[in-house]
Amino acid sequence: MIKNFRHKGLEAFFHNGSKAGIQPHHAGKLRLLLSALDNAKHLEDMNVPSWKLHALTGNMAGHFALTVNGNWRLTFTFDGKDSELVDYQDYH
């Protein structure tokens, strides 16, 4: 289950479908990723090849990333069976 968000636009999109804080053309993929993340019981549940799940390093150590499109990633931490600090960012 998603416990909290870092990105307020992504949080609004998740709760009420508002595209105001996200790239509108990412809405379909984000809806899919967020739904899967909210239902994931284990980190491995997110390891779909096309989503390119990977651990981050450096100041983002402990976080994981999923590819949305191009340089855009959905990043999060996973604690037990809950995801936290869910963010949407262009980090390259």
Residue pairs with C-beta under 8 A, 6 or more apart in sequence:
1 38
1 39
1 81
1 82
1 83
2 14
2 34
2 37
2 38
2 82
2 83
2 84
2 86
3 79
3 82
3 83
3 84
4 84
4 85
4 86
5 11
5 14
5 85
5 86
5 87
6 85
6 86
6 87
7 21
7 86
7 87
7 88
7 89
8 21
9 18
9 20
9 21
9 22
9 88
10 21
10 22
10 30
10 34
10 74
10 86
10 87
10 88
11 86
12 18
12 20
12 21
13 19
13 21
13 22
13 27
13 30
13 31
13 34
14 34
14 38
19 27
22 30
22 88
23 69
23 72
25 69
26 68
26 69
26 72
26 88
29 68
29 69
30 68
30 74
30 88
33 51
33 66
33 68
33 74
34 74
34 86
36 45
36 46
36 48
37 46
37 66
37 74
37 76
37 83
37 86
38 83
39 45
40 46
40 78
40 81
40 83
41 81
42 81
43 53
43 64
43 78
46 53
46 64
46 66
47 53
50 67
51 66
51 67
52 65
52 66
52 67
53 64
53 65
53 66
54 64
54 65
55 61
55 63
55 64
56 62
56 63
56 64
56 65
56 75
60 75
62 77
63 75
63 76
63 77
63 85
64 75
64 76
64 77
64 78
65 73
65 74
65 75
65 91
66 73
66 74
66 75
67 73
68 74
68 88
70 90
71 90
71 91
71 92
72 88
72 89
72 90
73 88
73 89
73 90
73 91
74 86
74 87
74 88
75 85
75 86
75 87
75 88
75 89
75 91
76 83
76 84
76 85
76 86
76 87
77 83
77 84
77 85
78 84
